[in-house]
Amino acid sequence: GTAAAKAAGFAIEQGDAPDVSAPAQSWRPLAAWTIANGKSEGEGPKAFVDFQNDVTASDVKLAVREGYQSVEHVKRYTTLGMATDQGKTSNINGLAILAESLGNEIPAVGTTTFRMPYTPSGFGAIAGRDIGALFDPVRLTRMDDWHRANGATFEHVGQWMRAWYYPQDGETMREAVDREVLAARTTAGLLDASTLGKIDIQGPDAAEFLNRLYTNSWLKLGIGKSRYGLMLKDDGMVMDDGVTTRLAENHFHMTTTTGGAAGVLDWMEEWLQTEWPDLKVYLTSVTEEWSVATLSGPHAGKILKAAGVDISLDPADFPFMTMREAHIAGLPVRIFRISFTGELSYEINIRARHGLALWTHLMEAGAEHGITPYGTEAMHVLRAEKGFIIVGQETDGSVTPQDLGMDWIVSKVKPDFIGKRALARGSMSAEDRKQLVGLRTKDRKTVIPEGAHAVLDPNQPMPMEMLGQITSSYYSPNLGASIAMAMLKGGRALMGGTVYMPMLDGTVIEAEVVEPVFYDPKGERING
């Protein structure tokens, strides 16, 4: 290189040669367990060591000042490394800060027992193949092939793929749902309700168990009769609801919400196994043993007769909230006269393997009577028109039966039930608790976004004082207007008044506070 530079005409100066006798550079990483921030101990920004339990470097140093020297004692005093990452992820830094504070090396101080992951790991490595469509099991009803063949759009509900709506000839979602809702009120609608949780309850103490579990009375429920029940946690808050039917003296069939089925069964087992082991009751999940087709509407009875049902459907012989065992086209079924629409309705349960056969037979039998399949969105509109709640939508773990205006379902004579003592607390009857109300928008066509917050004065300075939130909101084609349900502070005292929902774009939606039952308030349509 030097010769080439000289040949090119550059002046060459002799530089200093490297000192080959100097010690070799060490490329080992320098340990920097804490970074000085120029502040006194405990001041300035927090230096987090354990990101799960929020343990800081100051916490470890405080433990030393408090006299803790054993690594196990410091671990328990600070909760360092006691979260799910019980490996080296947070403990190494924490142990090093401990050793530094004690003036020792890490080996002299000692280490905790490391558990995996031993080194920081990416979430992708932990998730493995459980991503995308493989993240959660997908459950399908026996009618799923029919829904897909008829163009249904689906939504996820508690692992289940449920038909959401059935668009026809380029319909928008709104147009399809309006058509389905109108059909269920004017002719007949058919809903795949197979996903509802179903629990088989048997044993000599089954009635007593239900009596303790639900807020209303169950001991005298007759065989073949059904009853709606509300289930509370021990803090008095609504946990789940559903209809339970007495099949025999010591045999009941319980239904739960689709998403709450597993939790309800677990809750029941917990009480049986830990609190009431003396009760002889046996629980079995039978959700997937039964397919369910719910037939609703004024023509529901005509369609069942056309389908070949072999029992009398006269209300005198088959009244509301009862169950009959029957046959349709020769197939054995259980028919429950219960309704989530407020219309004449039959909830037909059949062994799962016959579910698709029952569905297609009902669709064929109902063709001349205007039968229309409807999905979960139409189901929501229909139940909201009647003011029926959905647990998990109108409730959030802080709602009591009284908040929902359902005092009627809480027994005043039963000695006890789960949640009874909690309901007796004074705070449970406070006037400013959030209470269920209905809302009618001033502009009948404007649908309030679910989750929107209501205020009394839309011109108040930020942050605004919130009354509560919109829990359900839809356009009702039967009423030709927007309807909504909301949980508002002191809601029942606001009846007839006006509330406002400020939107992110600066607009404000105005609505009148009304009763949450918008359609057929006297329940006159239940018998068709």
C-alpha positions in Angstrom: 0.0 0.0 0.0 2.9 2.4 0.8 4.6 1.7 -2.5 1.5 2.3 -4.4 0.9 5.6 -2.7 4.5 6.7 -3.5 4.1 5.7 -7.1 1.0 7.8 -7.3 2.9 10.9 -6.0 1.6 11.1 -2.5 3.8 12.1 0.4 4.2 9.3 2.9 4.6 9.9 6.6 5.6 7.1 8.9 2.8 6.5 11.5 3.0 4.9 14.9 2.9 1.1 14.8 0.4 -0.6 17.2 1.7 -1.7 20.5 1.5 -5.4 20.2 2.5 -5.9 23.9 -0.8 -4.2 25.1 -3.3 -6.5 26.8 -6.0 -7.8 24.4 -9.4 -6.0 24.4 -12.1 -7.9 26.3 -15.4 -8.1 24.4 -17.4 -9.6 27.3 -20.5 -7.5 27.9 -20.3 -5.0 30.7 -22.8 -5.7 33.5 -25.0 -2.6 33.9 -27.7 -3.7 36.3 -28.9 -0.1 37.1 -28.4 3.2 35.4 -27.7 6.2 37.5 -30.3 8.9 37.1 -28.6 11.7 39.1 -31.3 11.5 41.7 -31.3 10.4 45.3 -32.6 6.9 46.1 -36.3 6.6 45.6 -36.5 9.8 43.5 -36.8 10.3 39.8 -38.2 7.8 37.3 -38.9 4.3 38.4 -36.4 1.6 37.3 -38.6 -1.5 36.9 -36.9 -4.9 37.4 -40.0 -7.2 37.4 -42.4 -6.0 34.8 -45.2 -8.3 35.9 -45.2 -7.5 39.6 -44.0 -3.9 39.2 -40.9 -4.5 41.4 -38.4 -1.7 41.0 -34.7 -1.4 41.8 -35.6 0.8 44.7 -37.8 -2.0 46.1 -34.8 -4.4 46.2 -32.5 -1.8 47.8 -35.2 -1.0 50.3 -35.4 -4.7 51.3 -31.6 -4.6 52.0 -32.0 -1.5 54.1 -34.8 -3.3 56.0 -32.4 -6.0 56.9 -33.2 -8.7 54.4 -30.1 -10.5 53.1 -31.4 -14.0 52.0 -32.3 -14.1 48.4 -35.5 -16.1 49.3 -36.5 -13.5 51.9 -36.0 -10.6 49.4 -38.0 -12.5 46.8 -41.0 -12.8 49.2 -40.7 -9.3 50.6 -40.7 -7.7 47.1 -42.5 -10.4 45.1 -39.6 -10.3 42.7 -39.9 -13.2 40.2 -43.1 -14.5 41.7 -45.3 -13.9 38.6 -45.6 -16.2 35.6 -42.0 -15.5 34.5 -40.4 -17.4 37.3 -37.2 -17.9 35.3 -34.3 -15.6 34.7 -36.3 -12.9 32.9 -36.6 -10.6 35.9 -34.6 -12.5 38.6 -31.2 -12.0 37.2 -31.4 -8.2 37.3 -32.9 -8.3 40.7 -30.3 -10.7 42.1 -27.5 -8.6 40.7 -28.9 -5.4 42.3 -29.3 -7.3 45.6 -25.7 -8.5 45.4 -24.4 -5.0 44.6 -26.4 -3.6 47.5 -24.9 -6.2 49.9 -21.4 -5.6 48.4 -21.1 -9.3 47.3 -21.0 -11.2 44.0 -24.1 -13.0 42.7 -22.7 -16.5 43.5 -22.1 -15.5 47.1 -25.7 -14.1 47.5 -27.2 -17.1 45.8 -30.0 -17.5 43.2 -33.6 -18.6 43.3 -34.9 -21.7 41.6 -35.3 -20.8 37.9 -38.2 -22.1 35.9 -38.9 -21.7 32.2 -38.4 -19.6 30.3 -34.7 -19.5 31.3 -34.0 -16.8 28.8 -36.3 -14.1 27.4 -38.6 -15.7 24.9 -40.8 -14.2 22.2 -44.6 -14.5 22.5 -44.6 -16.3 19.1 -42.5 -19.1 20.5 -44.9 -19.6 23.4 -48.0 -19.3 21.2 -46.6 -21.9 18.7 -49.3 -22.9 16.3 -52.2 -21.5 18.5 -52.6 -18.4 16.3 -55.1 -17.3 13.8 -57.8 -19.9 13.2 -56.0 -22.3 15.5 -56.1 -19.9 18.5 -59.4 -21.1 19.9 -61.6 -24.2 19.1 -64.4 -23.5 16.6 -67.7 -25.2 17.4 -70.3 -25.8 14.8 -74.0 -26.7 15.1 -75.4 -29.6 13.1 -77.3 -27.1 10.9 -74.1 -25.3 9.9 -73.9 -26.8 6.4 -77.5 -25.5 5.7 -76.6 -22.0 6.9 -73.5 -21.8 4.7 -75.4 -23.2 1.7 -78.0 -20.4 2.2 -75.5 -17.6 2.3 -75.4 -16.9 6.1 -72.9 -14.5 7.5 -71.4 -15.8 10.8 -70.2 -14.4 14.1 -68.3 -15.9 17.0 -70.3 -16.5 20.2 -68.5 -18.4 22.9 -66.4 -20.5 20.5 -69.5 -21.2 18.4 -70.0 -20.0 14.9 -73.5 -18.7 14.8 -75.5 -17.5 11.8 -75.6 -13.7 12.1 -77.9 -12.9 9.3 -78.9 -14.3 5.8 -78.4 -11.6 3.1 -80.4 -12.2 -0.1 -79.9 -10.7 -3.6 -77.3 -8.2 -2.5 -79.0 -7.0 0.6 -77.1 -5.0 3.1 -76.9 -6.2 6.7 -79.5 -3.7 7.8 -81.9 -4.8 5.0 -81.4 -8.5 5.7 -82.0 -8.0 9.5 -85.1 -5.8 9.0 -86.6 -8.5 6.7 -85.9 -11.3 9.2 -87.3 -9.3 12.2 -90.5 -8.4 10.3 -91.0 -12.0 9.3 -90.7 -13.2 12.9 -93.5 -10.8 13.9 -95.8 -11.2 10.9 -95.4 -14.8 9.7 -92.7 -17.0 11.2 -88.9 -17.1 11.8 -86.6 -20.0 12.5 -83.5 -19.6 14.7 -80.7 -22.1 15.3 -80.5 -22.0 19.1 -78.4 -25.2 19.5 -75.5 -23.2 21.1 -77.5 -22.4 24.3 -75.8 -24.1 27.3 -77.7 -27.1 28.5 -77.1 -28.9 31.8 -78.8 -32.1 32.9 -79.5 -32.0 36.7 -80.5 -35.2 38.5 -80.8 -36.4 42.0 -83.1 -36.5 45.0 -81.9 -33.0 46.1 -82.0 -31.4 42.7 -85.0 -29.1 43.5 -83.4 -28.0 46.7 -80.1 -27.2 44.9 -81.9 -25.1 42.3 -83.8 -23.3 45.1 -80.5 -22.3 46.7 -78.9 -21.4 43.3 -81.6 -19.2 41.8 -83.2 -16.1 43.4 -86.8 -17.4 42.9 -88.5 -20.5 44.2 -88.2 -23.9 42.6 -89.4 -26.5 45.1 -93.0 -26.6 43.9 -92.3 -26.4 40.1 -94.6 -29.0 38.5 -93.3 -31.8 36.2 -93.4 -30.6 32.6 -93.3 -26.9 33.6 -90.6 -24.4 32.9 -89.4 -21.3 34.9 -87.1 -18.5 34.1 -84.3 -18.1 36.7 -81.7 -15.5 37.6 -78.4 -16.6 39.1 -76.3 -14.4 41.3 -72.7 -14.5 42.4 -72.3 -14.4 46.2 -71.7 -10.6 46.0 -75.3 -10.2 44.8 -74.5 -9.4 41.2 -76.2 -11.1 38.2 -74.1 -13.9 36.9 -76.4 -15.7 34.4 -80.0 -16.4 33.5 -82.0 -19.1 31.6 -85.0 -21.3 31.6 -85.0 -24.6 33.6 -87.6 -27.3 33.1 -88.7 -30.1 35.4 -88.6 -33.3 33.4 -89.4 -35.6 36.3 -89.5 -35.4 40.1 -85.7 -35.5 40.5 -84.7 -34.5 36.9 -84.3 -31.0 35.5 -83.1 -29.5 32.2 -81.3 -26.2 32.6 -80.4 -23.7 29.8 -77.8 -21.0 30.2 -76.4 -18.3 28.0 -74.2 -19.5 25.1 -71.0 -17.9 26.4 -71.7 -18.7 30.1 -72.3 -22.4 29.8 -68.9 -23.6 31.1 -68.7 -21.0 33.8 -72.2 -21.8 35.1 -71.4 -25.6 35.3 -68.1 -24.8 37.1 -70.0 -22.5 39.5 -72.6 -25.2 40.3 -69.9 -27.9 40.8 -68.0 -25.6 43.1 -71.0 -25.2 45.4 -71.9 -28.9 45.3 -68.3 -30.1 46.0 -67.2 -27.5 48.6 -70.2 -26.0 50.3 -73.1 -28.5 50.0 -71.4 -31.9 49.7 -74.4 -33.4 51.5 -76.7 -32.7 48.6 -77.2 -35.6 46.2 -77.2 -33.9 42.9 -75.4 -34.9 39.7 -74.6 -32.5 36.8 -73.9 -33.3 33.2 -73.2 -30.9 30.3 -75.5 -31.9 27.5 -75.1 -28.8 25.3 -73.8 -30.8 22.3 -76.3 -33.7 22.7 -79.2 -31.6 21.6 -79.9 -29.5 18.5 -82.4 -26.7 18.9 -84.6 -25.0 16.4 -86.7 -22.1 17.7 -89.8 -21.4 15.7 -91.4 -18.0 16.4 -94.2 -16.0 15.0 -98.0 -16.0 14.4 -97.8 -18.9 12.0 -95.5 -21.1 14.2 -98.4 -23.4 15.2 -99.5 -23.8 11.6 -96.0 -24.8 10.6 -95.6 -27.3 13.4 -98.9 -28.9 12.3 -97.8 -29.0 8.7 -94.5 -30.7 9.9 -96.5 -33.5 11.4 -96.3 -32.8 15.2 -98.4 -35.4 17.0 -99.6 -33.4 20.0 -102.2 -30.7 20.5 -100.9 -27.2 20.2 -104.0 -25.6 21.7 -102.9 -23.1 24.5 -105.2 -24.9 26.9 -103.4 -28.2 26.3 -99.9 -26.7 25.8 -99.7 -23.4 27.8 -96.8 -21.0 27.9 -93.8 -22.0 30.0 -94.4 -25.8 29.7 -92.7 -28.7 27.9 -94.1 -31.6 25.9 -92.5 -34.7 24.5 -93.7 -35.3 21.0 -92.7 -36.5 17.5 -92.2 -34.5 14.3 -92.0 -36.6 11.1 -91.6 -39.6 13.4 -88.6 -38.2 15.2 -88.8 -37.8 19.0 -88.5 -34.2 20.2 -88.9 -32.1 23.3 -90.9 -28.9 22.6 -90.6 -26.1 25.1 -93.2 -23.3 24.9 -90.8 -20.5 25.9 -90.1 -17.3 24.0 -87.2 -14.9 23.6 -89.1 -12.9 21.0 -92.5 -12.3 22.8 -94.2 -14.1 19.9 -95.9 -17.5 19.9 -92.7 -19.6 20.0 -91.7 -23.3 20.2 -88.1 -24.3 21.2 -87.7 -27.7 19.6 -85.0 -29.9 21.0 -83.9 -33.0 19.1 -81.0 -35.4 19.4 -78.1 -33.7 17.8 -77.7 -36.2 15.0 -81.2 -35.3 13.7 -80.7 -31.6 13.9 -80.2 -30.9 10.2 -83.1 -33.2 9.3 -85.4 -31.3 11.7 -84.3 -27.9 10.3 -84.8 -28.8 6.7 -88.1 -30.4 7.4 -89.4 -27.3 9.2 -88.2 -25.1 6.4 -90.0 -27.2 3.8 -93.2 -27.4 6.0 -93.2 -23.7 6.5 -92.5 -22.6 2.9 -96.2 -21.8 2.3 -96.6 -20.1 5.6 -93.8 -17.5 5.1 -91.1 -19.1 7.2 -87.8 -17.1 7.3 -84.5 -18.2 8.9 -83.2 -15.5 11.1 -79.8 -15.0 12.8 -78.5 -13.7 16.0 -78.7 -10.0 15.0 -82.5 -10.3 14.4 -82.7 -12.2 17.6 -81.1 -9.3 19.4 -83.5 -6.8 17.8 -86.6 -8.9 18.7 -85.6 -9.4 22.3 -84.7 -5.7 22.7 -88.1 -4.7 21.4 -89.5 -6.7 24.3 -87.0 -5.3 26.8 -85.4 -8.7 27.5 -81.9 -8.5 28.9 -78.8 -10.4 27.8 -76.4 -11.2 30.6 -73.0 -9.8 29.6 -74.6 -7.0 27.6 -77.0 -5.3 30.0 -74.9 -6.6 32.9 -71.2 -6.3 33.6 -70.6 -7.9 37.0 -71.8 -4.9 38.9 -75.6 -5.1 38.2 -78.2 -6.5 40.6 -81.7 -7.7 39.8 -83.1 -4.5 41.3 -80.9 -2.4 38.9 -82.6 -4.3 36.1 -86.1 -3.7 37.4 -86.4 -7.4 38.1 -87.3 -7.2 41.8 -90.2 -9.6 41.0 -87.8 -12.5 40.5 -86.2 -12.2 43.9 -88.0 -14.3 46.5 -89.1 -12.5 49.6 -89.9 -15.8 51.5 -87.0 -18.1 50.8 -84.7 -18.4 53.8 -81.6 -18.2 51.7 -80.1 -18.3 48.2 -76.7 -17.4 46.8 -76.3 -13.6 47.0 -79.3 -13.0 49.3 -77.2 -11.4 52.2 -75.3 -9.2 49.7 -78.6 -7.8 48.4 -79.5 -6.7 51.9 -76.6 -4.2 52.0 -77.7 -0.6 52.1 -75.6 0.3 49.1 -77.6 -2.1 46.9 -80.6 0.1 47.1 -78.8 3.5 46.6 -80.8 5.8 44.4 -77.8 6.7 42.3 -77.1 3.2 41.2 -77.2 2.5 37.5 -80.6 1.3 36.5 -82.0 -0.2 33.2 -84.0 2.2 31.1 -85.1 2.4 27.5 -84.2 5.3 25.1 -86.1 6.7 22.1 -84.0 9.0 19.9 -85.4 12.3 18.9 -84.4 11.5 15.3 -86.2 8.1 14.9 -83.8 6.9 12.3 -80.6 7.6 14.3 -79.2 4.5 16.0 -77.1 5.3 19.0 -73.7 3.4 19.0 -73.5 0.8 21.7 -71.1 1.8 24.4 -71.9 5.5 24.0 -72.0 7.5 27.2 -75.1 9.5 28.2 -74.9 12.9 29.9 -77.5 15.4 31.2 -75.8 18.5 29.8 -73.9 18.1 26.5 -72.4 21.6 26.9 -70.7 21.0 30.2 -66.9 21.3 30.2 -64.7 18.3 29.8 -64.4 15.9 31.5 -68.2 15.5 31.4 -70.1 13.9 34.2 -71.3 10.6 32.8 -74.7 9.1 33.7 -74.0 5.6 32.2 -73.7 3.7 29.0 -75.8 2.4 26.1 -75.9 -1.4 26.5 -78.0 -2.4 23.4 -79.1 -0.3 20.4 -80.9 -1.2 17.2 -83.2 0.0 14.5 -86.7 -1.6 15.0 -88.4 -2.2 11.7 -91.6 -3.1 13.6 -91.7 0.3 15.3 -90.0 2.2 12.4 -87.6 3.8 14.9 -84.4 3.4 16.8 -84.5 1.8 20.2 -81.9 1.4 22.9 -81.4 0.1 26.4 -79.1 1.8 28.8 -77.8 1.6 32.4 -78.0 5.1 33.8 -77.4 6.5 37.3 -80.8 6.9 38.9 -82.3 5.9 35.6 -85.9 5.3 36.8 -86.1 8.9 38.2 -85.2 10.2 34.7 -88.3 8.7 33.0 -89.7 11.2 30.5 -86.6 13.3 30.6 -83.9 13.8 28.0 -80.3 12.6 27.9 -77.6 13.3 25.4 -74.9 11.2 23.8 -71.9 13.2 22.6 -70.1 11.6 19.7 -66.5 11.7 18.7 -67.2 13.8 15.6 -68.8 16.5 17.7 -72.4 15.7 17.0 -74.8 15.0 19.9 -77.7 12.4 19.8 -80.7 13.4 21.9 -83.0 10.7 23.4 -86.0 10.5 25.7 -85.8 8.1 28.7 -88.6 5.6 28.5 -89.6 2.1 29.8 -87.3 -0.6 28.3 -90.3 -2.5 26.8 -91.0 -1.0 23.4 -93.3 -3.6 21.8 -96.4 -5.4 23.0 -95.9 -4.2 26.6 -98.9 -6.3 27.8 -97.5 -9.5 26.3 -100.7 -10.2 24.3 -98.9 -11.8 21.4 -97.4 -14.8 23.3 -100.3 -17.1 22.2 -100.2 -16.0 18.6 
